[in-house]
């Protein structure tokens, strides 16, 4: 699920409740739930997001960000960041700093050079 609206809709469907019932449980109008589930609609605030997660039995992090499993029985939590994609020492950090300053064509050339040196 890529958007917050689709995650709210999925959470409600997993709980097998209607928009009206979810609205009643968290203390909002049904039109608010409709907006939250509509592509390009409004987003629930943090308090409402917490109430949605509690009422539907999904993880707050998944509902808010899409990271990790949807529910406790869906598997292990995933890391919020991929540590392997970050610089591991000063050399990598320095190289990355310079690489980011290069225009696209020079970045490609720099990567070609690194691939040759890494053989």
Secondary structure, 3 states (H helix, E strand, C coil): CCCHHHHHHHHHHHCCCCHHHHHHHHCCCHHHHHHHHCCCCCCCCHHHHHHHHHHHCCCHHHHHHCCCCCCHHHCCCCCCCCHHHCCCCHHHHHHHHHHHHCCHHHHHHHHHHHHHHCC
